[in-house]
């Protein structure tokens, strides 16, 4: 993860109960981070550089978009070195 936001305020049409985390995920070897949901962790424990992995929807629910990934969760691996993502901030 490069940067993130903790969403604490409910809004109309919201599908996820706050608080939750929206983060820019930079896959290893990629040049462009993308915004996605991060879950399976307390929002207050999320940090820049945290390594995450995709949690996929069931294959029969797949379409043709990034929403095939339900969310990302921490891997438990050591955080990425700041120098590997600082130019994406």
MDTraj code that builds the backbone (N, CA, C; nanometers):
import mdtraj as md
import numpy as np

residues = "UNK UNK UNK UNK UNK UNK UNK UNK UNK UNK UNK UNK UNK UNK UNK UNK UNK UNK UNK UNK UNK UNK UNK UNK UNK UNK UNK UNK UNK UNK UNK UNK UNK UNK UNK UNK UNK UNK UNK UNK UNK UNK UNK UNK UNK UNK UNK UNK UNK UNK UNK UNK UNK UNK UNK UNK UNK UNK UNK UNK UNK UNK UNK UNK UNK UNK UNK UNK UNK UNK UNK UNK UNK UNK UNK UNK UNK UNK UNK UNK UNK UNK UNK UNK UNK UNK UNK UNK UNK".split()
xyz = np.array([
    [0.0848, -0.1167, 0.0000],
    [0.0000, 0.0000, 0.0000],
    [0.0892, 0.1229, 0.0000],
    [0.0453, 0.2231, -0.0760],
    [0.1195, 0.3484, -0.0753],
    [0.0539, 0.4463, 0.0209],
    [-0.0641, 0.4915, -0.0093],
    [-0.1376, 0.5813, 0.0795],
    [-0.2756, 0.5217, 0.1068],
    [-0.3425, 0.5765, 0.2069],
    [-0.4737, 0.5227, 0.2427],
    [-0.5555, 0.6285, 0.3140],
    [-0.6844, 0.6018, 0.3244],
    [-0.7754, 0.6865, 0.4010],
    [-0.8637, 0.5958, 0.4855],
    [-0.8907, 0.6393, 0.6062],
    [-0.9852, 0.5694, 0.6929],
    [-1.1174, 0.6441, 0.6833],
    [-1.2183, 0.5758, 0.6336],
    [-1.3500, 0.6368, 0.6167],
    [-1.4292, 0.6119, 0.7450],
    [-1.4631, 0.7201, 0.8133],
    [-1.5337, 0.7120, 0.9414],
    [-1.6768, 0.7630, 0.9352],
    [-1.7117, 0.8332, 0.8292],
    [-1.8411, 0.9002, 0.8212],
    [-1.9320, 0.8269, 0.7230],
    [-2.0514, 0.7881, 0.7668],
    [-2.1450, 0.7230, 0.6744],
    [-2.2006, 0.8236, 0.5738],
    [-2.2350, 0.7733, 0.4568],
    [-2.2962, 0.8570, 0.3534],
    [-2.4011, 0.7750, 0.2797],
    [-2.4902, 0.8430, 0.2113],
    [-2.6005, 0.7769, 0.1419],
    [-2.5474, 0.6815, 0.0353],
    [-2.6021, 0.5620, 0.0318],
    [-2.5634, 0.4623, -0.0666],
    [-2.4416, 0.3808, -0.0273],
    [-2.3880, 0.4065, 0.0889],
    [-2.2683, 0.3367, 0.1350],
    [-2.2991, 0.1890, 0.1565],
    [-2.2110, 0.1018, 0.1050],
    [-2.2325, -0.0425, 0.1166],
    [-2.1532, -0.1054, 0.2305],
    [-2.0581, -0.0308, 0.2850],
    [-1.9725, -0.0827, 0.3915],
    [-1.9888, 0.0062, 0.5141],
    [-2.0040, -0.0555, 0.6291],
    [-2.0213, 0.0215, 0.7523],
    [-1.8856, 0.0760, 0.7988],
    [-1.8780, 0.2072, 0.8250],
    [-1.7526, 0.2654, 0.8757],
    [-1.7208, 0.2131, 1.0160],
    [-1.5953, 0.2164, 1.0552],
    [-1.4819, 0.2647, 0.9768],
    [-1.4292, 0.1553, 0.8835],
    [-1.3777, 0.1971, 0.7694],
    [-1.3107, 0.1055, 0.6776],
    [-1.1987, 0.1805, 0.6072],
    [-1.1147, 0.1052, 0.5372],
    [-0.9947, 0.1623, 0.4764],
    [-1.0012, 0.1504, 0.3251],
    [-0.9785, 0.2619, 0.2581],
    [-0.9582, 0.2652, 0.1132],
    [-0.8114, 0.2997, 0.0923],
    [-0.7410, 0.2190, 0.0142],
    [-0.5966, 0.2379, -0.0007],
    [-0.5551, 0.2267, -0.1466],
    [-0.4463, 0.2940, -0.1789],
    [-0.3833, 0.2758, -0.3090],
    [-0.2876, 0.1585, -0.2967],
    [-0.3119, 0.0560, -0.3770],
    [-0.2336, -0.0668, -0.3760],
    [-0.1396, -0.0639, -0.4956],
    [-0.0128, -0.0858, -0.4698],
    [0.0884, -0.0936, -0.5756],
    [0.1396, -0.2363, -0.5787],
    [0.1007, -0.3108, -0.6804],
    [0.1438, -0.4498, -0.6918],
    [0.2927, -0.4555, -0.7227],
    [0.3600, -0.5582, -0.6723],
    [0.5023, -0.5747, -0.7021],
    [0.5229, -0.5779, -0.8530],
    [0.6148, -0.4959, -0.9016],
    [0.6453, -0.4900, -1.0440],
    [0.5577, -0.3948, -1.1226],
    [0.4552, -0.3379, -1.0601],
    [0.3640, -0.2462, -1.1293],
    [0.4156, -0.1028, -1.1198],
    [0.3665, -0.0177, -1.2097],
    [0.4049, 0.1232, -1.2122],
    [0.2963, 0.2154, -1.1596],
    [0.1726, 0.1669, -1.1541],
    [0.0606, 0.2533, -1.1175],
    [-0.0194, 0.1876, -1.0045],
    [-0.0346, 0.2565, -0.8913],
    [-0.1198, 0.2035, -0.7848],
    [-0.2676, 0.2238, -0.8184],
    [-0.3539, 0.1429, -0.7594],
    [-0.4977, 0.1576, -0.7813],
    [-0.5700, 0.1538, -0.6470],
    [-0.6850, 0.2184, -0.6435],
    [-0.7632, 0.2312, -0.5206],
    [-0.8483, 0.1068, -0.4982],
    [-0.8438, 0.0551, -0.3755],
    [-0.9253, -0.0616, -0.3425],
    [-0.9481, -0.0668, -0.1916],
    [-1.0375, -0.1541, -0.1509],
    [-1.0724, -0.1744, -0.0110],
    [-0.9671, -0.2613, 0.0574],
    [-0.9320, -0.2266, 0.1813],
    [-0.8447, -0.3093, 0.2646],
    [-0.9256, -0.3502, 0.3874],
    [-0.9267, -0.4796, 0.4173],
    [-1.0069, -0.5313, 0.5283],
    [-0.9271, -0.6364, 0.6051],
    [-0.9925, -0.7010, 0.6979],
    [-0.9316, -0.8023, 0.7856],
    [-0.8220, -0.7436, 0.8737],
    [-0.8323, -0.6140, 0.9044],
    [-0.7389, -0.5471, 0.9938],
    [-0.8112, -0.4274, 1.0546],
    [-0.7796, -0.3964, 1.1793],
    [-0.8347, -0.2771, 1.2420],
    [-0.7828, -0.1546, 1.1677],
    [-0.8704, -0.0620, 1.1377],
    [-0.8327, 0.0561, 1.0590],
    [-0.7166, 0.1324, 1.1213],
    [-0.7057, 0.1312, 1.2519],
    [-0.5982, 0.2043, 1.3194],
    [-0.4619, 0.1371, 1.3072],
    [-0.4574, 0.0146, 1.2558],
    [-0.3311, -0.0576, 1.2398],
    [-0.2753, -0.0484, 1.0980],
    [-0.3498, 0.0093, 1.0069],
    [-0.3060, 0.0205, 0.8675],
    [-0.1931, 0.1227, 0.8587],
    [-0.0961, 0.0971, 0.7708],
    [0.0172, 0.1885, 0.7557],
    [0.0709, 0.1836, 0.6130],
    [0.1356, 0.2913, 0.5743],
    [0.1989, 0.2972, 0.4430],
    [0.3062, 0.1885, 0.4357],
    [0.3182, 0.1258, 0.3191],
    [0.4177, 0.0216, 0.2999],
    [0.3715, -0.1169, 0.3403],
    [0.2544, -0.1266, 0.4024],
    [0.2035, -0.2569, 0.4442],
    [0.1805, -0.3442, 0.3210],
    [0.2291, -0.4662, 0.3291],
    [0.2086, -0.5599, 0.2183],
    [0.0718, -0.6252, 0.2325],
    [0.0003, -0.6316, 0.1205],
    [-0.1346, -0.6875, 0.1192],
    [-0.1475, -0.7893, 0.0068],
    [-0.2510, -0.8706, 0.0165],
    [-0.2807, -0.9694, -0.0873],
    [-0.4289, -0.9628, -0.1206],
    [-0.4613, -1.0041, -0.2410],
    [-0.5999, -1.0006, -0.2879],
    [-0.6818, -1.1132, -0.2260],
    [-0.8055, -1.0807, -0.1931],
    [-0.9061, -1.1799, -0.1556],
    [-1.0081, -1.1766, -0.2685],
    [-1.0123, -1.2835, -0.3443],
    [-1.0944, -1.2887, -0.4655],
    [-1.2369, -1.3325, -0.4348],
    [-1.3302, -1.2826, -0.5131],
    [-1.4671, -1.3337, -0.5086],
    [-1.4660, -1.4771, -0.5609],
    [-1.5734, -1.5483, -0.5364],
    [-1.5842, -1.6830, -0.5933],
    [-1.5809, -1.6733, -0.7452],
    [-1.5180, -1.7670, -0.8083],
    [-1.4977, -1.7651, -0.9538],
    [-1.6296, -1.7477, -1.0301],
    [-1.7365, -1.8090, -0.9822],
    [-1.8649, -1.7991, -1.0530],
    [-1.9253, -1.6589, -1.0441],
    [-1.8719, -1.5737, -0.9584],
    [-1.9182, -1.4353, -0.9463],
    [-1.8350, -1.3381, -1.0299],
    [-1.7301, -1.3868, -1.0918],
    [-1.6393, -1.2992, -1.1655],
    [-1.7045, -1.2351, -1.2865],
    [-1.6638, -1.1127, -1.3098],
    [-1.6980, -1.0414, -1.4319],
    [-1.5690, -1.0124, -1.5062],
    [-1.5565, -0.8902, -1.5573],
    [-1.4388, -0.8542, -1.6354],
    [-1.3632, -0.7359, -1.5759],
    [-1.3874, -0.7075, -1.4477],
    [-1.3267, -0.5889, -1.3882],
    [-1.2482, -0.6168, -1.2620],
    [-1.1941, -0.5095, -1.2094],
    [-1.1149, -0.5163, -1.0867],
    [-1.1997, -0.5582, -0.9675],
    [-1.3310, -0.5493, -0.9810],
    [-1.4180, -0.5896, -0.8707],
    [-1.4246, -0.7410, -0.8523],
    [-1.3492, -0.8174, -0.9331],
    [-1.3324, -0.9601, -0.9052],
    [-1.2557, -0.9792, -0.7743],
    [-1.1792, -0.8768, -0.7377],
    [-1.1114, -0.8764, -0.6082],
    [-1.2083, -0.8152, -0.5077],
    [-1.2448, -0.8922, -0.4077],
    [-1.3395, -0.8417, -0.3077],
    [-1.2742, -0.7348, -0.2207],
    [-1.1518, -0.7620, -0.1776],
    [-1.0747, -0.6662, -0.0979],
    [-0.9312, -0.7160, -0.0877],
    [-0.8467, -0.6367, -0.0252],
    [-0.7099, -0.6767, 0.0051],
    [-0.6966, -0.6907, 0.1555],
    [-0.6060, -0.7796, 0.1984],
    [-0.5806, -0.7996, 0.3406],
    [-0.4290, -0.8060, 0.3634],
    [-0.3847, -0.7770, 0.4847],
    [-0.2412, -0.7823, 0.5137],
    [-0.1866, -0.9240, 0.4963],
    [-0.0623, -0.9315, 0.4477],
    [0.0025, -1.0618, 0.4315],
    [0.0767, -1.1056, 0.5567],
    [0.1138, -1.0091, 0.6411],
    [0.1962, -1.0410, 0.7571],
    [0.3445, -1.0330, 0.7267],
    [0.3790, -1.0095, 0.5993],
    [0.5195, -0.9937, 0.5611],
    [0.5701, -0.8579, 0.6085],
    [0.7026, -0.8423, 0.6169],
    [0.7575, -0.7105, 0.6530],
    [0.7118, -0.6037, 0.5537],
    [0.6961, -0.4814, 0.6028],
    [0.6536, -0.3703, 0.5173],
    [0.7528, -0.3473, 0.4039],
    [0.7015, -0.2953, 0.2939],
    [0.7865, -0.2582, 0.1804],
    [0.8748, -0.1409, 0.2211],
    [0.9954, -0.1385, 0.1692],
    [1.0875, -0.0289, 0.1944],
    [1.0327, 0.0996, 0.1329],
    [1.0401, 0.2080, 0.2056],
    [0.9864, 0.3368, 0.1602],
    [1.0375, 0.3747, 0.0211],
    [1.1637, 0.3474, -0.0074],
    [1.2213, 0.3837, -0.1372],
    [1.1536, 0.3132, -0.2540],
    [1.0857, 0.2015, -0.2286],
    [1.0210, 0.1278, -0.3375],
    [0.8873, 0.1875, -0.3790],
    [0.8313, 0.2763, -0.2969],
    [0.7011, 0.3343, -0.3329],
    [0.6935, 0.4858, -0.3158],
    [0.7989, 0.5500, -0.2712],
    [0.7927, 0.6937, -0.2403],
    [0.7570, 0.7795, -0.3604],
    [0.7954, 0.7381, -0.4806],
    [0.7631, 0.8193, -0.5990],
    [0.6175, 0.8021, -0.6432],
    [0.5410, 0.7220, -0.5717],
    [0.3979, 0.7052, -0.6007],
    [0.3101, 0.7844, -0.5045],
    [0.3711, 0.8616, -0.4169],
    [0.2952, 0.9382, -0.3175],
    [0.2489, 1.0696, -0.3738],
])
top = md.Topology()
chain = top.add_chain()
for i, resn in enumerate(residues, 1):
    res = top.add_residue(resn, chain, resSeq=i)
    for name in ("N", "CA", "C"):
        top.add_atom(name, md.element.get_by_symbol(name[0]), res)
traj = md.Trajectory(xyz[None], top)
